[in-house]
Amino acid sequence: MIQELTNKAIELLHQMIETPSFSSEEEETAQLITAWFIKHDIPFERENNNIWAYNKYFDDAKPTILLNSHHDTVKPNGNYTNDPFKAFIEEGKLFGLGSNDAGGCLVSLMATFTHFYDKKDLKYNFVIVASAEEESSGPLGLKSVLKYLKNVAFGIVGEPTLMQLAVAEKGLLVLDVSVKGTASHAAHPNDDNAIYNALKVIQWFENFEYKKESGTLGKVKMTVTQVNAGKQHNVVPASCDLVVDVRVNDKYKNEEILKIVKEAMPGNVEVKPRSLHLGSSSIPVDHPIVKSGIALGRTTYGSPTLSDQSVLSCPSLKLGPGDSTRSHSANEFIYVDEIREGVDLYIKILEGIV
């Protein structure tokens, strides 16, 4: 039965790859997912492009395990040599946009949920959410449906981790930093050049180190990723605008980071966060689901990449087939055997606690 479910999951992934599903444009892959549930006689709910379903013998007195992954993708980058929307297998690799991030994880979790769907006398309930807008951190993704989910005790978020246990994940804080100066003609003296002023600010972001280091996530990492100033060669601009990507460990809240940055900036610098809700997340290493994974030979680590864990308030574990280094890459792929291993390990890890 598990092998049959896995084969069907791989077939579904083929269909999803060949159905474009950019963030906020996931209507057609949502239809594929609902068709899976209909075919397996599993009632489901849908809001926008998020689909969720509970196990058959849901018991309000029991805690619930959330299984989640997303069906949206980024747009293919310009270095593809394959057709990103053509699913094909070559040398054991299933190629196609979204195969690794996170289609392989999602279909593996759907097969896992379907395996447990009609099991009786479980210690936990199950709810699976196939979510939208993960890649864009959009408002109509997982966060928008959390209010409907019942008794969630912890979650497993399907992202490519080579089926190792990502017990913590860095949060994300994106800052728009505007460094002010005095506009002038380039031919005249000006000791308040916004671009020169920005050099000191950039240097601060490069050199500043936060005191609290995480055992799983290491240090907070700040990176200036965009610089924009000026429109013509002979005009000194009035401002130089920076974008700063901050990866936050589990020792700080995003609000704390923002406060530290603002207090360090001189008076001619304005700092605005794009959002504060994409916080770091973690699960205790002695949590039953982590211990079950360790018992099966899995290792624990801290992940530097962001996922839908950032919108969860419950403990959560990031775990899935595929390799994060392939995500958003040209000619994206996942090994078919990784999906088979993914379904097998998801089931075994969950069997260790339910």
N, C-alpha and C positions, 0 to 999 in steps of 0.2 A: 504493500500500500504506500509506504514512504517513497519507494523508488518510482512508483507511478505518479505520485504527487510531484516529485522532483522533475520528472520528465515533462509534466504539464506546465510546471513553473518555468522551465527553460523555453517551452513553446510560447508562453505568455511574454517572456522577455523579448523573444524575436519580434512579436507583434508590437510591443511597446517601442522598441528601437525604431521600427519603421513607421511610427506614428509621432510626428513632431509634438513636443510638449514643453515648449519654453515656459518659464515662470509666468504665471497669469494666463497662459494659453493651453491649459492642460485638459480641456473638455474631452478630447477624443481618447486620451489614455484613461481618463476617469471612466469612460464607457467600457473600456476593456476590463478595468478592475471590477466594475459592477457586474459585468458578464461572468467573471470568475465566480463571484458569490452566488449569482443566480444559478449557474450550472451546478454548484455544490449545495444548493438548497439552504443557503445561509442568509437570513435576513440582514439587511444593512441599512444604514442611514447615510445621507449625503447632504452636505451644505457647500455651495459653490463647487470647487473641485476636490474637496476633502471627502473621503469615504471611510466610514468606520462600522465595525461589527463586533458583537459580543458572542461569547461561547454559549452553546445551547442551554446549558444548565446554570446560568448566571444566578448567583445567590447574593442578595444584598448584604448578608451578614459576613461575607468573606471579602478580603482585600483583593484588589485587581492588579494584574500585570499588564502594563501598556506595551504593546509591540508597535513600533512606528518606523516608517521610512517614507521617502518622498518619491513622487513620480514626475516632477518637473526636471528640466535640464537647463544648463547654460546653452548659449548658441555656439555652434562649432567654430573653433578658431581657424585662422586662414592657412594653417599648415597641414590640413587634412589632405591625404592622397587617396584615401578610400571615400566612398559615398557615406557620409555620417548616418544616413537614414536607411542604409542597406545592411541588414543583419546577415552575417555569414560566419561560418566556423572554418578556421584554418589552423592546423597544428594544435588543436585543442583549445584555441582562443576564439571566443565569441566576440566579434567586432561590432561596433556601432555606438553612436552617441548615447550616453546614459547607461551603457552596459555595466560599467564599473561603479558609476556614481549617479544614482544609487539603485539602478534597476535590478542588479543581481541580489542586492540586499532585500529589496522590497519583495521580489517574487519568492525568495527563500523564506521570508517571514510569513508571506501569505500561505505557502505550503505548510509551514510549521503551525500556524493558527488553524488551518483546515484539519490538520492531524489531530489537534487537541479539541476541536470544536464540539464534538459530541461525547467527549469523555465524561464519565460521572465521578462523583466523589473526589474532586480535586480540592487541594487546599487553597487554591487561588482561582479567581475568575480570570478571563482573558478579554482584552479589547485590542483590536488591531486598527490602526489609523494609517491609511495611505494618504499622505498629505501633499498639499500644493505649496507653491511659492517658497520653498526652502532656499533655493539658490539666490533669491532676491531678498530674503528676509521680509517678505511682503506681509501685509496686514490680513490677508485671507488664507493664511496657511494654518499650521498646527495650532498656533496660539489662539486662533479664532474659534476653535471647536473644543478647547480644553474644558470649557464651562459645562459641556454636555456629558463629559466622561465621569463614570461612577466609581468612587472608592479606590482611586489609583494609589497604590502603595509604592511602586517603583516602575521604571520603564527600561526597555531595551530599545535603543535607537540604532537602526540599521544603517551603518556607514561602513565603507571598506576599511577593515582593520586587520586583514589576513586572519580573521577569526581569533585575534588576540583581544585581551580585555582592556579597553580604554576606560580606566576607572576615574579619569578626570579629563576635563577639556577646558582650554583657555576661552575666556570671554573675549568679546570684541567691542572696542570703543573707537569710533571714527570721529576725529576732531577736524573742524574747519578753523584754521588759524589765520587771522588777517593781521599782518604787520604794517603799521601805518608809517607814513613819511610825509615829506613835503614835495608836491609836484613842482616841476620846474623845466625850463629849457636845458637841454644837455650841455649847451655851451657855457652856461653860467655856473659859478660855485654853488654847491649844495652839500651841506654836512648832515643832512637828514634824508638821505636816499633810502627809500623803503626796502630796496633790494639788499643794500649793504646792511641795513638793520636786521633783515631776515636771516643773514648769515649767522649772526650770534644766536638767534632763536633756533635755527637748524642745528647748530653745534650743541645747544643745550639738550635738544631731543636725542642727539647722537650719544652724548656722554652721560646723561643723568641715569643713575641706578637706584631703583627702589630697594628699600632695606629688607623687606620680607620676601624670602625665596621659598618656593613650594617644593616639597619632597617629590611630588609627581610631575609638576608642571614647570619647575624651574623659575626663572626670573620673569618679571613683566618685560615685554619687548615693545619698544616704540620705534616706528619707522616712518620717516617722511617719504611719502610716495608720490606727491604731486606738488609742483611749484608753478605759479602763474603770476606774471606781472608784465605790464607794459603792452603797448600796441604799435608803437613806432620808434624808430631808432633815435630820434632827437628829443624825446620827451621822457623825463624822469617821472615814473608813475607815483601816484599818491599812496599806493598800497602794494604789498606783495602777499599773495594768498597761498597758503600751504594746506595740504591734506596730510594728516598724521594717522597712521594705522597703529592702534595700541592693542596688543594681545595680553589680556589680564589673567593673572594666575588666581588660584582660589584663596589667596591670602588678602585680597582686596576686592571691594565692590567698585563698580564703575564710577559711582558717585565720589568715592574717595580719590580715585585717580584724577578725576576732573578737578577736584578741589586742589590737589597738589600741583597740577599743571598751572591752573589759574594763578595760584599764589606765587609761582616762580616767574611768571611773565611780567615784564615791565609794563608801564602804563600805556605804551603805544601799541599793545598787542591785544587783540580780541579773540577769545576762544569760545567756540560753540560746538557742542556735541550733536551729532546727527540723531543719536538715540542713546538711551541708558539701559535698555532692557536686555541686551545681549550679554548676559553675565556668564561667568565661569560656572562649571557644574562638576559634580563628583558623586561618587558612591563609596561608602566605607569598604576597605579591603576585606573586612570580616563579614560583609553582607552575605547572606546565604547564596545569592546568585553568583557572586564573585567566587566564593569558596567552591561552588559546584563547578565553575569553569576551571579553577586551578586544579581541582581533583582530576580533570580530564587533560591535564598537561598544558593548559593555556597560561600565558604569562600576562602580567599587568603592566600598564604604562600610562603616561599622560599624553594626551593628544593636543598638538598645537592648532589644529584646524577647527573651524566652527561648524556646528550642526544644529538641528532642531532641539538638541539638549538645552540650548541656551534659553528656551522659552518655558522649560519645565521647572516647577517648584519642588517636585518630588526627587528622590535619589534616582539616578539614571546611569546606565552602562551603555557605552558605545561599542557595538560589536557587529561585524558583518564580513561576508566574503569579499574578495577583491583587495586591491592595494591602493591606498590613498594617493600615492605618487603618480598613479595613472589618471586621476581625476582631472578633468578639464584639459587633458592632453589631446594632441592630434592622434587619429586612428585609435581611439580609446577601445579597450577590450577588457574582458574578464575571462579567465579560464573556466571552461565548463565544469571541470573537476572542483573548482573553488565553490561553485554553486552547490554541487552535490555534497561537498564537505560542509558547507554552510547549513544546509537543511539538517543534515545528520547531527551536527554539533549543537545547533539551536535546540533541537528536540532533546538531545541527551543532557544538555545543561539544564533545561527546564524540568526534565524528568527528575533531576537531582533534588528539586525542591517542591514539586507539586504532588 
